[in-house]
């Protein structure tokens, strides 16, 4: 009996799949096929990572690769497959990392986790979090199955903050804050910077708002600038505006933090009694929230610095996480009401699968105002500008 390897069967299956005509399929069927292929691609990626990891760690690998004229397995695969070397090295590292996480590896093999999920988790692996990461593998797998990828990243960030109760990471981030730049001989300047989350939130908010102003101005005259160039010019504009300001007062950035009363009380109590254990923040628990208004989690210890000088606004949420009702008579949602809707939406467009950036978000009427929809919280939602315009253009 002849033997057909699984790789040969895979090639045959791919040949059949790619030769099948797509024209008879409708849009919904094609979209479902794409979903199935995404899961299949994740499983194939799992096999690729495992093969690379096993090949690179095999005892005979250094000698075999040297005889073939290659420094290591990754170099051999990159050359023979004509693939991008960094991608090969990254896949090999991920495969080796998974050797310590059997449940995550099994979920990867089954298509229940993608490489993107695992890369997010691998970034959080440290001396502080390794034990918790091994312990909570199934919890993280279940989290990935219950939400989309953007929510998964937020949930994992919450998990990371809970796994670092003493706040060592925030202290490291504050200590690493700095700006380095270099003047070149031709007058150009290049550099890098690193900000802690509070400083980064103020910085990113200011740059994104200024960049959106430039984007709207460009749209009016039909001008096109790449986002990176527009952001650079936005930063330049902000710096010049600050340098030319005649006011001697120090500017205080506006940073909105959504923190539950339980978390705030625990922080303040721990000032008087440092031996009190920190409260555990959780993504899915409204009484354990601690995040920026755009939904980005922030470690409670870092938020404490802002709490000392903050102006507090009390927001009461119902059991479903929605703010308690309020309404106004104007067509547009006032800023305070938009803030409440942003808190409910956790800084995301409510259109499924949308990952529009925070500056694009708008407060929108679920039932249009022109059709009698009231300007009240129960009739409000957060949509990005493209989805808001698309909604208005739909024919009902």
KOLMARRO-458514 format. One record per residue (C-alpha): residue number from 1; x, y, z. Coordinates in Angstrom, 3 decimals, padded with zeros to 6 digits. Layout:
BEGIN
n px py pz
NUM X Y Z
...
//
This chain:
BEGIN
n px py pz
1 000.000 000.000 000.000
2 001.432 003.350 -001.008
3 001.719 006.113 001.569
4 000.474 009.638 000.906
5 001.855 012.221 003.303
6 -000.453 014.776 004.960
7 001.411 017.539 003.125
8 000.583 015.911 -000.211
9 -003.057 015.657 000.846
10 -002.950 019.316 001.871
11 -001.578 020.298 -001.540
12 -004.336 018.298 -003.256
13 -006.995 019.918 -001.067
14 -005.646 023.404 -001.813
15 -005.553 022.650 -005.539
16 -009.197 021.583 -005.401
17 -010.163 024.611 -003.319
18 -008.404 027.121 -005.558
19 -009.734 025.572 -008.760
20 -013.337 025.698 -007.587
21 -015.097 028.601 -009.358
22 -016.320 031.362 -007.043
23 -018.737 033.008 -009.459
24 -021.716 030.740 -008.574
25 -021.416 031.717 -004.895
26 -023.279 034.676 -003.436
27 -021.741 037.366 -001.233
28 -022.929 035.725 002.000
29 -021.535 032.331 000.959
30 -018.194 033.875 000.021
31 -018.020 035.690 003.353
32 -018.739 032.435 005.214
33 -016.028 030.725 003.183
34 -013.596 033.472 004.140
35 -014.441 032.903 007.830
36 -013.762 029.178 007.462
37 -010.488 029.870 005.691
38 -009.378 032.232 008.483
39 -009.683 029.387 010.977
40 -007.952 026.986 008.588
41 -005.143 029.517 008.103
42 -004.680 029.709 011.892
43 -004.371 025.912 012.086
44 -001.900 025.877 009.221
45 000.074 028.616 010.960
46 000.135 026.446 014.103
47 001.625 023.569 012.128
48 004.193 025.932 010.595
49 005.266 027.351 013.976
50 005.508 023.880 015.504
51 007.627 022.554 012.626
52 010.007 025.516 012.757
53 010.357 025.280 016.523
54 010.986 021.543 016.481
55 013.487 021.806 013.625
56 015.410 024.658 015.255
57 015.669 022.915 018.642
58 016.518 019.433 017.383
59 019.933 018.316 018.783
60 021.296 017.593 015.328
61 020.086 020.887 013.832
62 023.298 022.979 014.226
63 025.452 020.335 012.578
64 023.025 019.585 009.751
65 022.474 023.254 008.933
66 026.221 023.940 009.011
67 026.860 021.119 006.546
68 024.218 022.596 004.239
69 025.882 026.014 004.468
70 023.349 027.765 006.703
71 023.783 029.363 010.100
72 020.493 028.017 011.455
73 017.155 026.468 010.503
74 015.398 029.823 010.108
75 017.967 030.985 007.552
76 017.593 027.694 005.639
77 013.772 027.956 005.510
78 013.812 031.639 004.566
79 016.220 031.003 001.700
80 014.587 027.844 000.383
81 011.005 029.198 000.609
82 011.920 032.745 -000.504
83 009.963 033.980 002.538
84 010.547 037.143 004.551
85 013.220 036.181 007.137
86 011.699 038.128 010.037
87 008.412 036.282 009.593
88 010.229 032.943 009.747
89 012.140 033.950 012.886
90 008.955 035.224 014.530
91 007.077 032.000 013.807
92 009.960 029.938 015.161
93 010.113 031.996 018.384
94 006.376 031.616 018.876
95 006.589 027.852 018.385
96 009.366 027.581 020.973
97 007.470 029.804 023.413
98 004.386 027.589 023.172
99 006.376 024.632 024.497
100 005.621 025.967 028.001
101 001.906 026.546 027.335
102 000.256 023.288 026.321
103 -003.335 024.591 026.492
104 -002.540 027.612 024.329
105 -000.734 025.360 021.844
106 -003.750 023.035 021.655
107 -006.101 025.978 021.055
108 -003.759 027.195 018.309
109 -003.833 023.741 016.711
110 -007.633 023.666 016.845
111 -008.000 027.113 015.265
112 -009.497 028.585 018.449
113 -006.588 031.010 018.791
114 -004.808 032.826 015.997
115 -001.183 033.807 015.874
116 -002.248 037.400 016.578
117 -003.889 036.294 019.846
118 -000.766 034.433 020.890
119 001.568 037.291 020.005
120 -000.484 039.549 022.297
121 -000.066 037.045 025.118
122 003.628 036.488 024.442
123 004.286 040.221 024.798
124 002.914 040.024 028.345
125 005.102 037.108 029.406
126 007.602 038.271 032.012
127 009.142 037.194 035.271
128 006.194 038.820 037.088
129 003.413 037.278 035.005
130 004.757 033.852 033.925
131 003.084 031.920 036.762
132 -000.281 033.630 036.190
133 -000.011 033.112 032.428
134 000.536 029.372 032.834
135 -002.273 029.175 035.381
136 -004.834 031.175 033.373
137 -004.410 029.621 029.929
138 -007.986 028.313 029.723
139 -009.369 031.624 030.987
140 -007.569 033.461 028.196
141 -008.733 030.924 025.601
142 -012.339 031.375 026.769
143 -011.909 035.146 026.611
144 -010.755 034.949 022.989
145 -013.813 032.843 022.132
146 -016.227 035.312 023.725
147 -015.195 038.597 022.095
148 -013.646 040.123 019.002
149 -009.925 040.796 018.751
150 -010.021 044.436 019.886
151 -011.952 043.491 023.036
152 -009.558 040.586 023.552
153 -006.607 042.982 023.651
154 -008.379 045.118 026.257
155 -009.352 042.068 028.326
156 -005.768 040.769 028.225
157 -004.461 044.182 029.287
158 -006.849 044.070 032.256
159 -005.557 040.582 033.035
160 -001.983 041.883 032.904
161 -002.767 044.712 035.323
162 -004.366 042.238 037.727
163 -001.302 039.978 037.426
164 000.911 042.934 038.460
165 -000.851 044.094 041.676
166 002.144 045.934 043.121
167 002.374 048.168 040.038
168 005.963 047.353 039.119
169 005.253 047.765 035.393
170 003.798 051.298 035.744
171 006.850 052.345 037.760
172 009.095 050.993 035.016
173 007.064 052.840 032.371
174 007.333 056.139 034.248
175 011.072 055.638 034.726
176 011.497 054.913 031.003
177 009.739 058.113 029.907
178 012.087 060.186 027.797
179 012.777 061.903 024.490
180 015.875 061.440 022.369
181 016.559 063.265 019.128
182 019.558 063.919 016.931
183 020.385 066.705 014.514
184 021.940 065.536 011.249
185 024.503 067.392 009.209
186 021.911 068.444 006.625
187 019.677 070.007 009.281
188 017.195 067.132 009.507
189 016.206 065.720 012.888
190 015.319 062.125 013.806
191 014.652 060.548 017.153
192 012.478 058.414 019.375
193 010.489 058.824 022.547
194 008.867 056.714 025.245
195 005.890 057.822 027.366
196 004.127 056.259 030.314
197 000.388 055.599 029.702
198 -000.856 058.863 031.272
199 001.586 061.027 029.333
200 000.964 058.964 026.206
201 -002.805 059.459 026.475
202 -002.420 063.238 026.636
203 000.150 063.236 023.820
204 -001.796 060.936 021.499
205 -005.073 062.752 022.157
206 -003.583 066.129 021.241
207 -001.820 064.840 018.096
208 -004.857 062.861 016.901
209 -007.198 065.829 017.387
210 -004.853 068.153 015.490
211 -004.331 065.524 012.782
212 -008.088 065.190 012.312
213 -008.357 068.969 011.884
214 -005.716 068.790 009.162
215 -007.548 065.841 007.575
216 -010.812 067.792 007.387
217 -009.008 070.821 005.970
218 -007.305 068.610 003.363
219 -010.643 067.044 002.384
220 -012.141 070.449 001.651
221 -009.443 071.269 -000.910
222 -008.935 067.723 -002.233
223 -005.428 067.393 -000.793
224 -003.941 063.996 000.072
225 -001.359 063.468 002.803
226 -000.238 060.139 004.188
227 -001.255 059.645 007.850
228 002.350 059.582 009.090
229 003.123 062.903 007.386
230 -000.129 064.428 008.651
231 000.659 063.312 012.206
232 004.161 064.788 011.964
233 002.762 068.110 010.790
234 000.148 067.981 013.552
235 002.894 067.556 016.164
236 004.909 070.360 014.573
237 001.847 072.628 014.685
238 001.219 071.875 018.358
239 004.849 072.543 019.292
240 004.907 075.877 017.451
241 001.592 076.901 018.973
242 002.898 076.178 022.452
243 006.230 077.898 021.826
244 004.500 081.047 020.542
245 001.936 081.175 023.338
246 002.068 084.381 025.382
247 000.533 082.703 028.424
248 002.920 081.783 031.226
249 000.463 079.300 032.719
250 001.282 075.632 032.446
251 -001.170 073.747 030.248
252 -002.958 070.878 031.974
253 -003.894 068.104 029.540
254 -007.422 066.712 029.547
255 -007.376 062.980 030.301
256 -010.620 061.125 030.886
257 -010.313 058.021 033.079
258 -013.237 055.716 033.756
259 -012.778 054.210 037.225
260 -015.292 052.353 039.343
261 -016.038 053.603 042.834
262 -014.713 050.330 044.293
263 -011.331 050.758 042.599
264 -011.069 054.429 043.606
265 -011.947 053.673 047.236
266 -009.375 050.868 047.347
267 -006.667 053.165 045.991
268 -007.404 055.870 048.564
269 -007.601 053.372 051.434
270 -004.241 051.897 050.476
271 -002.632 055.330 050.883
272 -003.482 055.190 054.608
273 -002.916 051.445 054.918
274 -000.293 050.133 052.438
275 -000.786 046.599 053.775
276 -004.312 046.483 052.353
277 -004.404 044.182 049.311
278 -005.130 045.860 045.961
279 -008.484 045.237 044.347
280 -008.384 043.087 041.205
281 -009.458 044.949 038.066
282 -011.524 042.952 035.559
283 -012.581 043.703 031.998
284 -016.103 042.284 032.213
285 -016.998 043.679 035.652
286 -018.325 047.259 035.809
287 -017.313 047.480 039.484
288 -013.709 046.699 038.546
289 -013.211 049.087 035.635
290 -010.131 051.267 035.352
291 -009.484 052.535 031.825
292 -009.179 055.597 029.639
293 -012.363 056.786 027.963
294 -011.179 055.200 024.713
295 -011.314 051.791 026.420
296 -007.558 051.361 026.964
297 -006.944 049.756 030.391
298 -004.714 051.630 032.835
299 -003.082 050.197 035.937
300 -004.821 051.548 039.082
301 -001.499 052.559 040.630
302 -000.782 054.784 037.652
303 -004.316 056.210 037.734
304 -003.741 057.172 041.375
305 -001.439 059.996 040.263
306 -004.294 061.462 038.220
307 -006.862 060.849 040.947
308 -004.980 063.191 043.282
309 -005.616 066.217 041.028
310 -008.692 065.064 039.118
311 -012.100 066.651 038.830
312 -014.564 063.853 039.455
313 -017.807 063.245 037.576
314 -020.087 060.584 038.999
315 -021.703 058.333 036.398
316 -024.277 055.750 037.499
317 -024.544 052.667 035.297
318 -027.402 050.206 035.281
319 -026.976 046.432 035.565
320 -026.576 046.266 031.771
321 -023.705 048.741 031.828
322 -025.739 051.576 030.307
323 -025.683 055.052 031.928
324 -028.876 056.085 033.729
325 -031.216 057.983 031.405
326 -030.929 061.695 030.603
327 -032.145 063.730 027.623
328 -031.897 067.189 026.034
329 -033.998 069.060 023.498
330 -031.239 069.912 021.001
331 -030.436 067.831 017.948
332 -026.760 067.372 018.727
333 -025.560 065.356 021.684
334 -023.795 067.646 024.194
335 -020.213 066.743 025.173
336 -021.175 065.311 028.570
337 -023.720 062.995 026.952
338 -021.200 061.894 024.321
339 -018.800 061.072 027.157
340 -021.432 058.832 028.748
341 -022.001 057.054 025.438
342 -018.237 056.621 025.032
343 -018.056 055.083 028.510
344 -020.805 052.628 027.576
345 -019.142 051.793 024.225
346 -015.675 051.635 025.809
347 -014.346 054.011 023.182
348 -015.296 051.933 020.157
349 -017.584 052.248 017.168
350 -020.656 050.084 017.758
351 -020.607 048.696 014.217
352 -019.561 045.027 014.520
353 -015.948 044.434 013.550
354 -015.116 048.131 013.178
355 -011.726 049.249 014.500
356 -011.946 052.941 013.613
357 -009.570 055.155 015.635
358 -010.926 057.066 018.622
359 -010.864 060.555 016.996
360 -013.324 059.334 014.329
361 -016.043 058.521 016.869
362 -019.295 060.483 016.971
363 -022.475 060.421 019.044
364 -025.323 059.296 016.791
365 -029.093 058.840 017.076
366 -030.172 055.179 016.813
367 -033.539 056.380 015.565
368 -032.733 059.405 013.370
369 -033.571 062.814 014.788
370 -035.413 063.745 011.575
371 -037.672 060.730 012.135
372 -038.563 061.821 015.638
373 -035.718 060.148 017.478
374 -035.030 061.965 020.752
375 -031.615 063.175 021.881
376 -031.380 060.911 024.911
377 -029.022 058.219 026.105
378 -031.339 055.332 025.268
379 -031.461 056.574 021.661
380 -027.737 057.286 021.445
381 -024.837 055.215 020.179
382 -021.215 055.711 019.217
383 -020.394 055.356 015.522
384 -017.305 056.315 013.574
385 -017.674 058.985 010.911
386 -017.670 056.499 007.959
387 -020.313 054.253 009.543
388 -022.400 057.264 010.539
389 -022.390 058.514 006.945
390 -023.049 054.992 005.622
391 -026.019 054.682 007.951
392 -027.424 057.990 006.728
393 -027.012 056.944 003.097
394 -028.851 053.616 003.490
395 -032.255 053.164 001.899
396 -034.851 051.820 004.343
//
